[in-house]
């Protein structure tokens, strides 16, 4: 039986089981729990209540053209680099295996096996020196005690846009009904710094890059205001937010108050001599290690950014930069402690994954 059919059968059983144990739940609520439409839940719950089987009945007519062996060939061909579309897969099977399938049949089989036609994620290219640095950093982390990550304050910045700027999702439609998606020419944005640790989250600090927030510091070389966050502005982030907030979080937790360490990325404004000296003097445990370049996937804070961005566009509809800031603050306050615990307790496994892949990108 195809993997997709097995997964579909499990969803039907989950819907029927949830309705039995929670009879007061609506079809819509059950659908949200298992990730299905309410009409799907309604259909199979009613069938279960009528004591009808939840599996598909055997059908009359011509048997499927693609049997189990043919389906395996289709799935294997789809994973070849030269097969980018269903038409490529069909042509490859015709050429190599002398198997003739229509594009529609190929698409149906691939979907039944849980495959989707997605674009690859673009990431910075890793050189050999990048990979060596990533492995070296990961091994240094693995040599430390598992609980030592609980004394780290991981810091980072991100730009949140008022409008969702990602590529519109593809959908099946006729050419005349393709429709349009409005996209602003210049989206309002908020550039924010934050720090996370096992014990909580720092307050947010909005910096240059936020809509209508101009730097007050002059670049000594160009004699112009900085277009982004410079060393002097980051010094303010350290003194006004990261250091006092780090002391507060670890003192409230009653853990590592005199030994906590700051972890930051490798951006130039972060690692100037002035800022590194300030960290060494004011952070009890100093700076842990220099973060390797091109390595956002190694940081657990990226998981939190993705969670915040998803929540922002799903549950909030800010109309201006002030509402965007307020929304981000509300989201920050709603970050569950369990998510922070999982991110830091899973850091050891993340580093082991980097070592196992010899420094290649990880998906965690």
C-alpha positions in Angstrom: 0.0 0.0 0.0 1.3 3.5 -0.9 2.6 5.6 2.0 0.1 8.4 1.1 -2.8 5.9 1.4 -1.5 4.7 4.8 -1.2 8.3 6.0 -4.8 9.0 4.8 -6.1 6.0 6.6 -4.4 7.2 9.9 -6.0 10.6 9.5 -9.5 9.0 9.2 -8.9 7.0 12.3 -7.6 10.0 14.2 -10.7 12.0 13.3 -13.0 9.3 14.4 -11.1 8.7 17.7 -11.0 12.3 18.6 -14.7 12.6 18.1 -15.3 9.6 20.4 -13.2 11.0 23.2 -14.3 14.6 22.7 -17.9 14.5 21.6 -18.3 18.2 22.3 -15.6 19.1 19.8 -16.7 20.5 16.4 -15.6 19.1 13.1 -13.6 22.3 12.5 -11.7 22.0 15.8 -10.8 18.4 15.1 -9.7 19.4 11.6 -7.3 22.0 13.0 -5.9 19.4 15.4 -5.0 16.9 12.7 -4.5 19.4 9.9 -7.5 18.6 7.7 -10.6 20.3 6.4 -13.8 20.1 8.4 -15.6 18.4 5.5 -13.0 15.6 5.6 -13.6 15.1 9.4 -17.4 15.3 9.0 -17.4 12.6 6.3 -15.4 10.0 8.1 -16.8 10.7 11.6 -20.3 10.2 10.3 -19.2 7.0 8.5 -17.7 5.7 11.8 -20.8 6.7 13.7 -22.9 4.7 11.2 -20.6 1.7 11.8 -19.3 1.8 8.3 -15.6 0.9 7.5 -13.1 3.8 7.4 -11.0 2.2 4.6 -11.7 2.6 0.9 -14.1 0.1 -0.6 -12.8 -2.1 -3.5 -13.7 -0.6 -6.8 -14.8 -2.1 -10.0 -13.2 -1.3 -13.3 -9.7 -1.3 -14.7 -6.9 -1.9 -12.1 -4.4 0.9 -11.6 -1.8 1.0 -14.4 1.1 1.7 -12.0 1.5 -1.4 -9.8 3.8 -1.4 -6.7 6.9 -2.1 -8.7 6.1 0.7 -11.2 5.3 3.1 -8.4 8.8 2.4 -7.0 10.4 3.2 -10.3 8.4 6.5 -10.5 9.5 7.6 -7.1 13.1 6.7 -7.7 13.2 8.5 -11.0 11.6 11.7 -9.4 14.6 11.9 -7.1 17.2 12.0 -9.9 18.7 15.5 -10.4 17.8 15.7 -14.1 14.1 15.0 -13.4 12.6 18.3 -12.3 9.1 17.9 -13.5 6.5 15.1 -13.9 7.1 15.2 -17.6 10.8 14.7 -17.1 10.0 11.6 -14.9 7.7 10.2 -17.5 10.3 10.7 -20.3 13.1 9.1 -18.1 11.0 6.0 -17.4 10.1 5.7 -21.1 13.8 6.0 -22.1 15.4 3.8 -19.4 12.7 1.3 -18.3 10.4 1.3 -21.4 7.5 2.2 -19.1 4.9 4.4 -20.5 3.0 6.6 -18.0 1.1 9.8 -18.5 2.2 13.0 -16.6 -1.1 12.8 -14.7 -0.3 9.2 -13.5 3.2 10.3 -12.5 1.8 13.2 -10.5 -0.8 11.1 -8.8 1.7 8.4 -7.7 4.2 11.0 -6.4 1.5 12.6 -4.3 0.3 9.3 -2.9 3.9 8.8 -1.7 3.9 12.2 0.1 6.1 14.0 -2.4 5.4 17.7 -3.3 6.7 19.8 -6.2 8.8 22.4 -4.2 11.6 24.7 -5.0 14.9 24.2 -3.2 15.8 26.6 -0.4 18.6 29.0 -1.4 21.5 29.2 1.1 25.0 30.7 1.1 27.6 28.4 -0.5 29.8 26.7 2.0 33.6 26.6 1.2 35.9 24.0 2.7 37.1 26.5 5.2 33.5 27.2 6.2 32.9 23.5 6.8 36.0 23.1 8.8 35.1 26.0 11.0 31.6 24.6 11.5 32.9 21.2 12.5 35.5 22.8 14.9 32.8 24.9 16.6 30.5 21.9 16.9 33.2 19.7 18.4 34.1 22.4 20.9 30.4 22.5 22.0 30.2 18.7 22.2 33.2 18.7 24.6 31.2 20.8 27.1 28.7 19.5 29.6 25.2 19.1 28.3 23.8 21.4 30.9 26.4 24.1 30.2 24.2 25.4 27.3 21.8 26.6 30.0 24.2 29.4 30.9 24.3 30.8 27.3 22.4 33.9 26.2 22.0 33.5 22.4 21.6 36.8 20.6 20.6 37.8 17.1 18.6 40.3 15.1 15.9 40.0 12.4 13.9 42.2 10.1 10.2 41.6 10.3 8.1 43.0 7.4 4.6 44.4 7.8 3.5 42.5 4.7 4.4 38.9 4.0 7.2 39.1 1.4 7.6 35.4 0.5 6.9 34.0 -2.9 3.2 33.4 -3.5 2.1 29.7 -3.2 1.4 27.9 -6.4 -2.1 26.4 -7.0 -3.9 24.5 -9.7 -6.1 26.7 -11.9 -6.9 27.6 -15.5 -4.6 30.2 -17.1 -7.5 32.7 -17.2 -8.2 32.3 -13.5 -4.7 32.7 -12.3 -5.4 35.9 -10.4 -2.9 38.3 -8.8 -1.3 38.8 -5.4 -0.8 42.4 -4.2 2.8 43.2 -3.2 4.0 46.5 -1.8 6.9 48.2 -3.5 8.5 49.2 -0.2 7.3 47.1 2.8 7.4 48.7 6.2 9.8 46.8 8.4 11.1 46.5 12.0 14.7 45.5 12.7 14.9 44.0 16.2 17.5 42.5 18.5 16.6 39.9 21.1 18.4 37.4 23.2 17.1 33.9 24.4 18.3 31.5 27.1 17.0 28.4 28.7 15.4 30.6 31.4 13.6 33.2 29.2 13.7 35.9 26.6 15.1 39.4 26.8 13.1 42.5 25.9 13.1 43.6 22.3 15.3 46.5 21.1 14.4 48.1 17.8 17.4 49.5 15.9 18.3 51.2 12.6 16.5 49.4 9.7 13.2 49.9 11.4 10.8 52.1 9.4 11.6 55.8 9.9 14.3 55.0 12.5 17.6 56.6 11.3 21.0 55.9 12.9 22.4 58.7 15.0 26.0 57.6 14.5 28.2 58.8 11.7 30.5 56.5 9.7 34.0 58.0 10.2 35.1 56.9 6.7 32.2 58.2 4.6 31.2 61.0 7.0 27.6 59.9 6.6 25.0 58.3 8.9 25.2 54.5 9.0 22.6 52.9 6.8 22.5 49.9 9.2 23.6 48.9 12.6 27.2 50.0 13.2 29.6 49.2 16.0 28.5 52.2 18.1 24.9 51.4 17.9 25.6 47.7 18.8 27.5 49.0 21.8 24.2 50.6 23.0 22.4 47.3 22.4 25.0 45.5 24.6 24.9 48.1 27.4 21.2 48.9 27.4 19.7 45.5 26.7 21.8 42.4 26.4 23.9 42.8 29.6 21.2 44.1 32.0 18.6 41.6 30.6 21.1 38.7 30.8 21.8 39.6 34.4 18.1 39.8 35.1 17.1 36.5 33.5 19.9 34.4 35.2 19.4 36.1 38.6 15.6 35.4 38.4 16.4 31.8 37.6 18.9 31.5 40.4 21.2 29.7 38.0 24.6 30.7 36.5 24.1 34.3 37.6 27.9 34.7 38.0 28.9 32.5 35.0 26.5 33.2 32.2 28.0 33.7 28.7 27.0 35.8 25.7 26.8 34.1 22.3 26.6 36.3 19.2 27.1 35.9 15.5 30.1 36.9 13.5 28.9 40.3 12.1 31.6 43.0 11.9 29.9 45.4 14.3 29.6 42.7 16.9 33.3 41.7 17.0 35.0 45.0 17.1 37.7 45.4 19.8 35.6 47.9 21.8 32.6 45.6 21.9 34.5 42.5 22.7 36.3 44.3 25.5 33.0 45.4 26.9 31.7 41.9 26.8 34.8 40.5 28.6 34.4 43.2 31.3 30.7 43.1 31.9 29.5 39.6 31.1 30.4 37.3 34.0 31.4 34.3 31.7 32.5 36.4 28.8 32.0 35.4 25.2 31.8 31.6 24.5 33.2 31.1 21.0 33.3 32.9 17.7 30.3 31.8 15.7 31.3 30.3 12.3 30.4 32.2 9.2 27.4 31.2 7.0 25.9 29.2 9.8 22.4 30.4 10.8 21.2 26.8 10.7 23.3 25.9 13.7 21.6 28.5 16.0 18.4 27.6 17.9 17.3 31.2 17.7 16.5 30.7 14.0 13.7 28.3 15.1 12.3 31.0 17.3 12.4 33.6 14.5 10.5 31.3 12.2 7.9 30.6 14.9 7.5 34.4 15.6 7.1 35.2 11.9 4.6 32.5 11.4 2.5 33.7 14.4 2.8 37.4 13.2 1.3 36.8 9.8 -1.3 34.2 11.0 -2.7 35.9 14.1 -1.9 39.6 13.8 -2.8 42.2 11.1 -0.6 45.2 11.9 -1.4 48.3 9.8 1.6 50.4 10.6 5.1 50.2 12.2 3.8 50.9 15.7 1.2 48.1 15.5 4.0 45.9 14.1 6.2 46.6 17.2 3.2 46.0 19.5 2.5 42.7 17.8 6.1 41.5 18.1 6.1 42.4 21.8 2.9 40.4 22.4 4.4 37.5 20.5 7.6 37.7 22.6 5.6 37.5 25.8 3.8 34.4 24.5 6.9 32.4 23.7 6.4 29.1 25.7 9.1 28.1 28.1 8.9 24.5 26.8 10.1 25.8 23.4 13.1 27.4 24.9 13.9 24.3 26.9 13.7 22.1 23.8 15.9 24.4 21.8 18.7 24.4 24.3 18.4 20.8 25.4 18.5 19.8 21.7 21.6 21.9 21.0 23.9 18.9 21.6 22.1 16.8 18.9 22.3 19.8 16.5 26.0 20.0 16.9 26.4 16.2 16.5 24.5 16.5 13.3 26.9 19.1 12.0 29.9 16.7 12.8 28.1 13.7 11.1 27.6 15.7 7.9 31.2 17.0 7.9 30.0 20.7 8.2 27.3 20.6 5.6 24.0 22.4 6.2 21.6 20.7 8.6 17.7 20.7 8.6 16.6 21.0 12.3 
